[in-house]
């Protein structure tokens, strides 16, 4: 066996082992992402089904104080929106496309004043 053949053979095995470890690392990352997607969380976030933290604000339509504890015991979705966020405005506009019986109960919390919050969904 010549030196050049042996060195290329060794380099090929080193490359193959490196590729194997790289594939294993990528696979572990994908499995971790899949677990987080199934749970609906990323590191440091609340688990699905966790009781919501206490929030209070003013109901946009009735202008009455509202508290998140009003919805205790009901499943649902809390949307955090801001008038300055274009994705938030699009979400608020398009959420009404779905039929109400297909949507879970939702509470939208708009960050900003009344004038800014009035821009959401328009």
Secondary structure, 3 states (H helix, E strand, C coil): CCHHHHHHHHHHHHHHHHHHHHHHHHHHHHHHHHHHHHHCCCCCCCCCCCCCCCCEEECCCCCCEEEHHHHCCCCCEEEEEECCCHHHHHHHHHHHHCCHHHCCCEEEEEECCHHHHHCCCC
